[in-house]
Amino acid sequence: MTRRTEVRGGGGATFVLSRGVVLLFAVACGAAVANVYFSQPLLVTMGRDLAMSPALVGGVVTLTHVGYGLGLFFLVPLGDVADRRRLVVAQLLLLVVALAVVAAARTAAILLAGVAATGLLAVVTQTLVAFAASLAPPAGRGRVVGLVTSGVVTGILLARTASGLIADLAGWRSVYLASASLTALLALVLYRVLPRHGGAPRTPLRYGQLLRSTVTLFARERLLRLRALFGLLVFAAFSTLWSSVALPLSEAPYSWSHSAIGALGLIGVAGALAANAAGRLNDRGLSRRTTGIAFALLAASWLPLALTRGSLWALVVGVILLDLAVQAVHVTNQTLIYALHPDAGSRLIGGYMVFYSIGSATGAVAATSLYAAAGWGAVCALGATFSCLGLALWAFTRDSTPDQGTVV
């Protein structure tokens, strides 16, 4: 049976938040965030096509993530003061332009400018998450956030696979042209489907005040600080795996191709889709328990992952456990922090996601450096350390953060 939730919009209009609309949010989020990761399998081809030095090629990934981090702080909070429907559509249309610039780039400078703008505008993902949460009823918010987050993580995991396959068929520029076309289509559909005034912000702040209030929220809300630290640690573990797993798989005894390694993301999706179950547990008031179990699974996932060189089945089990655990914590985090101040939902989620970016960057840099110095076993020890730190933090703070569902 399709779940339908009526939301009263401006002028007395009623908007129905059906499961189909929630799935549309999930697809749009996944498509937008995938743009941050498309370039990773294409770097060698891009560099050769535009005669870029290795340092400049590395800048493609760096500038994309720098743009994304800046967007989290400077753009996402706008969802609390601007009409969210117009903001989402405007950002998607500007993202289309940025993707077209990348696809048409004939010099390194234009390419780098294009990927930086792509990263900056891809944060529309977080605006959509906050929008979906604002339209959900408090009792079902965890379920909605879980479904939308499943779309986000699926986009992250499948981006490299899709990018490599499309590039093999029609060249690296076709990846960005295809994404631009899909993004334009989504902008049109969202413009027609989303409520004109549903989830409209109620915060009469100027832009400078808006940014300052994001910092103030962190200073004031202990739960936000705690959940941000949880987010940093789980995404440090997530990035530790996904930024380095290609290294042992590309060597003996496997010697996998890039396409085969990219297909590993399909396995990760199985764990990511469990995010919806985590949302339902939060709606039942089991946020503390869900977080503790998830961190325990995250720590345990590194045991089979450490056996990757000897068993592909161990790798599969480890990947599923890790992605399931990461998404369970991530959904719980977003559900709880949004409920602290629904009128500041964009600021809360944008600020929280800054810690996600810090964790992701930390895990990626540390894992690749450690693999070169000490091998796969050391990488797994690093991932287990991040996971156990999260479990310890949960155990230390659980008595002061009792089980709760959506806070109202």
C-alpha positions in Angstrom: 0.0 0.0 0.0 1.3 3.4 -0.9 1.8 5.7 2.1 0.5 9.2 1.6 1.0 12.1 4.0 -0.9 15.3 3.5 1.1 18.5 4.1 -0.7 21.8 4.2 1.0 24.3 1.9 0.6 28.0 1.4 -2.8 29.4 0.5 -4.5 26.3 2.0 -3.3 24.0 -0.7 -2.7 20.4 0.3 0.4 18.5 -0.9 0.4 14.7 -0.7 3.8 13.2 0.3 3.4 9.8 -1.3 6.0 7.1 -1.5 6.5 8.0 -5.1 7.4 11.6 -4.3 9.9 10.3 -1.6 11.5 8.1 -4.2 11.7 11.1 -6.5 13.6 12.9 -3.8 15.9 9.9 -3.4 16.6 9.7 -7.2 17.3 13.4 -7.4 19.7 13.2 -4.4 21.6 10.3 -5.8 21.9 11.9 -9.3 23.1 15.2 -7.8 25.7 13.7 -5.4 27.0 11.3 -8.1 28.5 14.3 -9.9 31.1 14.6 -7.1 32.5 11.2 -7.8 32.2 10.8 -11.6 35.7 12.1 -12.3 37.6 9.5 -10.3 37.8 6.8 -12.9 38.3 9.4 -15.7 41.4 11.2 -14.4 43.9 9.5 -16.7 41.8 10.0 -19.8 41.0 13.6 -18.9 44.7 14.4 -18.3 45.7 12.8 -21.6 43.0 14.6 -23.5 43.8 18.1 -22.1 47.6 17.6 -21.7 47.5 18.1 -18.0 50.3 17.4 -15.6 49.7 14.8 -12.8 49.4 17.6 -10.2 46.7 19.3 -12.3 44.9 16.0 -12.8 44.8 15.5 -9.0 43.3 18.9 -8.7 40.1 17.7 -10.4 39.1 15.6 -7.4 40.5 18.1 -4.9 38.6 21.1 -6.3 35.4 19.1 -6.6 35.4 18.2 -2.9 36.5 21.7 -1.9 33.6 23.1 -3.9 31.3 20.7 -2.2 32.6 21.6 1.3 32.1 25.3 0.6 28.6 24.7 -0.7 27.6 22.9 2.5 28.4 26.0 4.6 27.5 28.8 2.1 24.6 27.4 0.1 22.7 24.7 2.0 21.6 27.1 4.8 19.7 29.1 2.2 17.0 26.5 2.5 16.0 28.1 5.7 15.3 31.5 4.3 14.4 30.9 0.6 11.6 29.1 -1.1 13.0 25.6 -1.1 11.3 24.6 -4.4 12.7 27.5 -6.3 16.1 27.1 -4.6 16.3 23.4 -5.6 15.3 24.1 -9.2 17.7 27.0 -9.5 20.6 25.0 -8.1 19.8 22.1 -10.5 19.7 24.4 -13.5 23.0 26.0 -12.5 24.4 22.5 -12.0 23.4 21.7 -15.6 25.5 24.7 -16.8 28.5 23.6 -14.7 28.3 20.1 -16.1 28.1 21.5 -19.6 31.2 23.5 -19.0 33.1 20.4 -17.9 31.9 18.5 -20.9 33.0 21.3 -23.3 36.3 22.1 -21.6 39.2 22.5 -23.9 41.7 23.7 -21.4 42.7 22.6 -17.9 41.7 26.0 -16.4 38.1 25.7 -17.7 37.9 22.0 -16.6 39.0 22.9 -13.1 36.6 25.8 -12.9 33.8 23.5 -14.1 34.4 20.7 -11.6 34.7 23.2 -8.7 31.3 24.7 -9.7 29.9 21.2 -10.0 31.0 20.3 -6.5 29.6 23.6 -5.1 26.2 23.1 -6.7 26.0 19.3 -6.0 25.1 20.3 -2.4 21.5 20.6 -3.7 21.5 17.0 -2.4 21.4 18.3 1.2 18.8 20.9 0.4 16.6 18.1 -0.9 17.2 16.0 2.2 16.1 18.9 4.4 13.1 19.6 2.2 12.0 16.0 2.3 12.4 16.0 6.1 10.3 19.2 6.4 7.4 17.6 4.4 7.4 14.4 6.5 5.2 14.0 9.6 7.2 13.8 12.8 6.1 10.2 13.4 7.4 9.1 10.0 10.4 11.4 9.5 12.9 8.6 10.1 11.3 6.5 7.3 11.4 9.4 4.9 15.0 10.4 5.7 16.0 6.7 5.4 14.6 6.3 1.9 16.1 9.6 0.7 19.5 8.7 2.3 19.4 5.4 0.5 19.3 7.3 -2.8 22.2 9.5 -1.7 24.4 6.5 -0.9 23.4 4.6 -3.9 24.4 7.6 -6.0 27.8 7.7 -4.3 28.5 4.0 -4.7 27.3 3.7 -8.3 28.8 6.9 -9.6 32.2 5.4 -10.4 30.7 2.3 -12.0 28.4 4.4 -14.3 31.1 6.8 -15.1 33.5 4.1 -16.2 30.9 2.3 -18.3 29.7 5.4 -20.1 33.2 6.6 -20.7 34.2 3.3 -22.3 31.2 3.5 -24.6 31.3 7.2 -25.7 34.2 9.0 -24.0 34.6 10.9 -20.8 32.8 14.0 -22.0 29.6 11.9 -22.5 29.5 11.2 -18.8 28.9 14.9 -18.0 26.6 15.4 -20.9 24.5 12.5 -19.8 24.4 13.9 -16.2 23.5 17.3 -17.5 20.6 15.9 -19.4 19.3 13.9 -16.4 19.7 16.9 -14.1 17.7 19.1 -16.4 15.0 16.5 -16.6 14.9 16.2 -12.8 14.7 20.0 -12.5 11.6 20.0 -14.7 10.0 17.1 -12.8 10.7 18.6 -9.4 9.4 22.0 -10.5 6.1 20.4 -11.4 5.8 18.0 -8.5 7.1 19.8 -5.4 4.7 22.1 -3.4 4.9 25.8 -4.2 5.0 26.7 -0.6 5.3 23.4 1.2 8.0 23.3 3.9 8.5 27.1 3.4 11.1 28.5 5.7 10.1 30.7 8.7 13.4 32.2 9.6 13.7 36.0 8.8 17.5 36.2 8.8 19.9 38.0 6.6 22.6 35.9 4.9 25.3 36.9 7.3 23.1 36.1 10.3 22.2 32.8 8.7 25.8 31.7 8.5 26.6 32.8 12.0 23.5 31.0 13.4 24.9 27.7 11.9 27.9 28.1 14.2 25.7 29.2 17.1 23.6 26.0 16.7 26.7 23.9 17.2 27.7 25.9 20.3 24.2 25.5 21.8 23.2 22.0 20.9 25.1 19.1 22.5 23.2 16.5 20.5 24.3 18.2 17.3 27.9 18.2 18.3 27.8 14.5 19.3 26.0 13.4 16.2 28.5 15.4 14.1 31.4 13.5 15.7 29.6 10.2 15.0 29.2 11.3 11.4 32.9 12.2 11.1 34.0 8.8 12.4 31.6 6.6 10.4 32.5 8.4 7.2 36.2 8.3 8.0 35.7 4.5 8.2 33.6 4.5 5.0 36.2 6.5 3.1 39.0 4.3 4.4 37.5 1.3 2.6 36.2 2.9 -0.6 39.2 5.1 -1.3 41.7 2.2 -1.0 39.9 -1.1 -1.8 40.8 -0.8 -5.5 44.5 -1.1 -4.6 44.6 -4.7 -3.4 42.0 -5.8 -6.0 44.1 -4.4 -8.8 47.1 -6.5 -7.7 47.7 -10.3 -7.6 46.0 -12.6 -7.0 42.9 -10.8 -8.4 44.3 -8.2 -10.9 40.8 -6.9 -11.5 40.1 -4.3 -14.2 38.8 -0.9 -13.3 35.3 -1.9 -14.5 35.3 -5.0 -12.3 36.4 -2.9 -9.3 33.8 -0.3 -10.0 31.1 -3.0 -10.0 32.0 -3.6 -6.3 29.8 -0.6 -5.6 26.8 -2.8 -6.6 27.5 -4.9 -3.5 27.7 -1.9 -1.3 24.2 -0.8 -2.4 22.8 -3.9 -0.7 24.0 -2.5 2.6 23.0 1.1 1.8 19.4 0.1 1.1 19.1 -1.0 4.7 19.1 2.7 5.6 15.3 2.7 5.4 15.2 0.1 8.2 17.3 2.3 10.4 14.8 5.2 9.8 11.9 3.0 10.9 13.8 2.0 14.1 14.3 5.7 14.9 10.6 6.3 14.4 10.0 3.7 17.1 12.3 5.5 19.6 15.3 3.3 19.2 17.9 5.8 18.1 20.4 5.1 20.9 20.2 1.3 20.4 20.4 1.6 16.6 23.6 3.7 16.9 25.3 1.3 19.3 24.5 -1.8 17.2 25.6 0.0 14.0 29.0 0.9 15.5 29.5 -2.6 16.7 28.7 -3.9 13.2 31.0 -1.3 11.7 33.9 -2.5 14.0 33.1 -6.1 13.2 33.1 -5.5 9.4 36.8 -5.0 9.4 37.5 -8.6 10.4 36.2 -10.1 7.1 37.6 -7.1 5.2 41.1 -7.9 6.6 40.8 -11.3 4.8 40.2 -9.7 1.4 43.4 -11.0 -0.2 42.4 -14.6 0.6 38.6 -14.6 0.1 36.2 -12.6 -2.1 33.3 -13.8 0.1 34.9 -12.2 3.1 35.2 -8.9 1.1 31.5 -9.1 0.1 30.4 -9.7 3.7 32.6 -6.9 5.0 31.3 -4.4 2.4 27.7 -5.2 3.2 28.2 -4.9 6.9 30.2 -1.7 6.6 27.7 0.1 4.4 24.7 -1.1 6.4 26.3 0.2 9.6 27.4 3.6 8.1 24.0 4.3 6.7 22.2 3.3 10.0 24.3 5.9 11.9 23.9 8.5 9.2 20.1 8.2 9.0 19.8 8.3 12.8 22.0 11.4 12.9 20.0 13.3 10.3 16.7 12.3 11.7 17.6 13.5 15.2 19.4 16.7 14.4 16.6 17.9 12.0 14.1 17.4 14.7 16.0 19.7 17.1 14.9 22.8 15.1 12.8 22.0 12.0 12.8 25.7 11.1 16.7 25.5 10.9 16.8 22.1 9.2 19.0 23.2 6.3 21.5 24.8 8.6 21.6 21.7 10.9 22.1 19.3 8.0 24.5 21.5 6.1 26.6 22.0 9.2 26.5 18.3 10.1 27.6 17.4 6.6 30.7 19.5 6.9 31.9 16.9 9.5 31.0 14.2 7.0 33.4 15.9 4.5 36.1 16.2 7.1 35.8 12.5 7.9 35.7 11.4 4.3 38.8 13.4 3.5 40.7 12.1 6.6 39.9 8.5 5.8 40.9 8.9 2.1 44.2 10.6 2.7 45.2 8.3 5.6 44.2 5.1 3.9 46.0 5.6 0.7 49.2 6.8 2.5 49.0 3.9 4.9 48.6 1.3 2.1 51.7 2.5 0.4 53.7 2.4 3.6 52.3 -0.8 5.4 49.8 -2.6 3.2 46.1 -3.7 3.4 46.3 -5.0 7.0 47.3 -1.5 8.2 44.4 0.0 6.3 42.0 -2.4 8.0 43.5 -1.5 11.3 42.9 2.2 10.6 39.3 1.5 9.6 38.7 -0.5 12.8 40.3 2.3 14.9 37.8 4.8 13.5 35.0 2.3 14.1 36.0 1.5 17.7 36.4 5.2 18.5 32.8 5.7 17.5 31.7 2.7 19.6 33.6 4.0 22.6 32.1 7.5 22.2 28.6 6.0 22.0 29.3 3.9 25.1 30.6 6.9 27.0 27.7 9.1 26.1 24.7 6.7 26.0 23.5 7.4 29.5 23.2 11.1 28.8 21.5 10.5 25.4 18.6 8.2 26.1 16.7 6.4 23.4 14.5 8.8 21.4 12.6 8.9 18.2 11.8 12.1 16.5 12.2 15.1 18.8 9.3 17.5 18.7 
